[in-house]
């Protein structure tokens, strides 16, 4: 790909990121931290973004770049991570357990799973 095309893709991704962050801010304010905002349907993508934000806010901020956090639907959020050393893994595992989640050991598909209302 040319540098121009890559620059356009980066610009579009940045626009999407800013829009998503703004939506998350609004959802957080509306929900006041007590579950999903009223008027957000249980299957909406906005609720998925809200759930991911709830999980992300609890995880160690210095490690966020190592995670892929995905709303799987039905209230299930999964967290996959790049390789973490034992101390960092223990920090994350402790936070996940505080949220009622658990570690799923499954080789390359290992992950944490958390049920978020």
GUKOLLO-797165 format. One record per residue (C-alpha): residue in one letter; x, y, z. Coordinates in nm, 4 decimals, always signed. Example, Ala and Ser with C-alpha at 12.3 -4.5 7.8 and 13.67 -1.06 7.14 Angstrom:
% GUKOLLO-797165
+------+----------+----------+----------+
! code !        u !        v !        w !
+------+----------+----------+----------+
!    A !  +1.2300 !  -0.4500 !  +0.7800 !
!    S !  +1.3670 !  -0.1060 !  +0.7140 !
+------+----------+----------+----------+
% end
This chain:
% GUKOLLO-797165
+------+----------+----------+----------+
! code !        u !        v !        w !
+------+----------+----------+----------+
!    X !  +0.0000 !  +0.0000 !  +0.0000 !
!    X !  +0.1136 !  +0.3507 !  -0.0688 !
!    X !  +0.1947 !  +0.5991 !  +0.2061 !
!    X !  -0.1031 !  +0.8098 !  +0.0999 !
!    X !  -0.3456 !  +0.5177 !  +0.1382 !
!    X !  -0.1993 !  +0.4278 !  +0.4768 !
!    X !  -0.2325 !  +0.7893 !  +0.5908 !
!    X !  -0.5997 !  +0.7928 !  +0.4839 !
!    X !  -0.6634 !  +0.4683 !  +0.6716 !
!    X !  -0.4956 !  +0.6050 !  +0.9851 !
!    X !  -0.7020 !  +0.9236 !  +0.9607 !
!    X !  -1.0259 !  +0.7251 !  +0.9253 !
!    X !  -0.9352 !  +0.5018 !  +1.2206 !
!    X !  -0.8610 !  +0.8077 !  +1.4340 !
!    X !  -1.2022 !  +0.9536 !  +1.3456 !
!    X !  -1.3690 !  +0.6248 !  +1.4440 !
!    X !  -1.1729 !  +0.6147 !  +1.7713 !
!    X !  -1.2739 !  +0.9716 !  +1.8626 !
!    X !  -1.6386 !  +0.8986 !  +1.7819 !
!    X !  -1.6358 !  +0.5804 !  +1.9915 !
!    X !  -1.4727 !  +0.7573 !  +2.2864 !
!    X !  -1.7350 !  +1.0316 !  +2.2700 !
!    X !  -2.0142 !  +0.7719 !  +2.2636 !
!    X !  -1.8583 !  +0.5940 !  +2.5610 !
!    X !  -1.8399 !  +0.9186 !  +2.7551 !
!    X !  -2.2080 !  +0.9821 !  +2.6937 !
!    X !  -2.3047 !  +0.6280 !  +2.7875 !
!    X !  -2.0998 !  +0.6438 !  +3.1053 !
!    X !  -2.2639 !  +0.9715 !  +3.2072 !
!    X !  -2.6107 !  +0.8407 !  +3.1296 !
!    X !  -2.5523 !  +0.5102 !  +3.3082 !
!    X !  -2.3895 !  +0.6697 !  +3.6138 !
!    X !  -2.1965 !  +0.3452 !  +3.6648 !
!    X !  -2.5029 !  +0.1424 !  +3.7676 !
!    X !  -2.5462 !  -0.0784 !  +3.4649 !
!    X !  -2.6463 !  +0.0023 !  +3.1107 !
!    X !  -2.8141 !  +0.3334 !  +3.0419 !
!    X !  -3.1908 !  +0.3223 !  +3.0112 !
!    X !  -3.3065 !  +0.3068 !  +2.6536 !
!    X !  -3.0097 !  +0.0963 !  +2.5386 !
!    X !  -3.1404 !  -0.2364 !  +2.4145 !
!    X !  -2.9699 !  -0.5519 !  +2.5457 !
!    X !  -2.8457 !  -0.6470 !  +2.1982 !
!    X !  -2.7286 !  -0.3078 !  +2.0800 !
!    X !  -2.3702 !  -0.2418 !  +1.9794 !
!    X !  -2.3745 !  +0.0598 !  +2.2130 !
!    X !  -2.4292 !  -0.1748 !  +2.5065 !
!    X !  -2.1354 !  -0.3858 !  +2.3886 !
!    X !  -1.9147 !  -0.0776 !  +2.3805 !
!    X !  -2.0403 !  +0.0153 !  +2.7271 !
!    X !  -1.9531 !  -0.3312 !  +2.8646 !
!    X !  -1.6047 !  -0.3198 !  +2.7134 !
!    X !  -1.5522 !  +0.0238 !  +2.8695 !
!    X !  -1.6600 !  -0.1054 !  +3.2117 !
!    X !  -1.4033 !  -0.3860 !  +3.1921 !
!    X !  -1.1294 !  -0.1643 !  +3.0486 !
!    X !  -1.1723 !  +0.0880 !  +3.3294 !
!    X !  -1.0926 !  -0.1769 !  +3.5922 !
!    X !  -0.7843 !  -0.3276 !  +3.4259 !
!    X !  -0.4324 !  -0.1957 !  +3.4949 !
!    X !  -0.3994 !  +0.1111 !  +3.2725 !
!    X !  -0.0302 !  +0.0565 !  +3.2072 !
!    X !  -0.1147 !  -0.2760 !  +3.0369 !
!    X !  -0.4172 !  -0.1727 !  +2.8276 !
!    X !  -0.2207 !  -0.1732 !  +2.5024 !
!    X !  -0.1612 !  -0.5475 !  +2.5475 !
!    X !  -0.5310 !  -0.6411 !  +2.5578 !
!    X !  -0.7973 !  -0.7218 !  +2.3041 !
!    X !  -1.1294 !  -0.6793 !  +2.4854 !
!    X !  -1.4399 !  -0.7965 !  +2.3000 !
!    X !  -1.8097 !  -0.8021 !  +2.3848 !
!    X !  -1.9213 !  -1.1490 !  +2.2734 !
!    X !  -2.2908 !  -1.0734 !  +2.3273 !
!    X !  -2.5201 !  -1.1984 !  +2.5983 !
!    X !  -2.3204 !  -1.0100 !  +2.8602 !
!    X !  -1.9960 !  -1.2024 !  +2.7987 !
!    X !  -1.6785 !  -0.9986 !  +2.7606 !
!    X !  -1.3502 !  -1.1696 !  +2.6735 !
!    X !  -0.9994 !  -1.0402 !  +2.7275 !
!    X !  -0.7081 !  -1.1772 !  +2.5304 !
!    X !  -0.3612 !  -1.0500 !  +2.6047 !
!    X !  -0.0216 !  -1.0462 !  +2.4470 !
!    X !  +0.2340 !  -1.2300 !  +2.6548 !
!    X !  +0.2380 !  -1.1008 !  +3.0100 !
!    X !  +0.5032 !  -1.1807 !  +3.2659 !
!    X !  +0.3911 !  -1.3624 !  +3.5781 !
!    X !  +0.3586 !  -1.0469 !  +3.7951 !
!    X !  +0.1503 !  -0.8626 !  +3.5311 !
!    X !  -0.0614 !  -1.1722 !  +3.4627 !
!    X !  -0.1332 !  -1.1981 !  +3.8363 !
!    X !  -0.2350 !  -0.8288 !  +3.8501 !
!    X !  -0.4790 !  -0.8732 !  +3.5617 !
!    X !  -0.6133 !  -1.2029 !  +3.6965 !
!    X !  -0.6822 !  -1.0376 !  +4.0321 !
!    X !  -0.8770 !  -0.7549 !  +3.8674 !
!    X !  -1.0741 !  -0.9994 !  +3.6512 !
!    X !  -1.1629 !  -1.2099 !  +3.9549 !
!    X !  -1.2820 !  -0.8956 !  +4.1370 !
!    X !  -1.5298 !  -0.8536 !  +3.8489 !
!    X !  -1.6423 !  -1.2163 !  +3.8834 !
!    X !  -1.4437 !  -1.3351 !  +3.5830 !
!    X !  -1.2193 !  -1.6340 !  +3.5306 !
!    X !  -0.9189 !  -1.7502 !  +3.3280 !
!    X !  -0.9891 !  -1.9967 !  +3.0463 !
!    X !  -0.6737 !  -2.1936 !  +2.9652 !
!    X !  -0.7031 !  -2.2981 !  +2.6009 !
!    X !  -0.3592 !  -2.2810 !  +2.4391 !
!    X !  -0.3434 !  -1.9968 !  +2.1861 !
!    X !  -0.7087 !  -1.9205 !  +2.2603 !
!    X !  -0.6528 !  -1.8682 !  +2.6357 !
!    X !  -0.8455 !  -1.5710 !  +2.7691 !
!    X !  -1.0320 !  -1.4214 !  +3.0597 !
!    X !  -1.4119 !  -1.4282 !  +3.0515 !
!    X !  -1.6319 !  -1.1915 !  +3.2469 !
!    X !  -2.0110 !  -1.1731 !  +3.2541 !
!    X !  -2.1077 !  -0.8054 !  +3.2620 !
!    X !  -2.4745 !  -0.7091 !  +3.3066 !
+------+----------+----------+----------+
% end
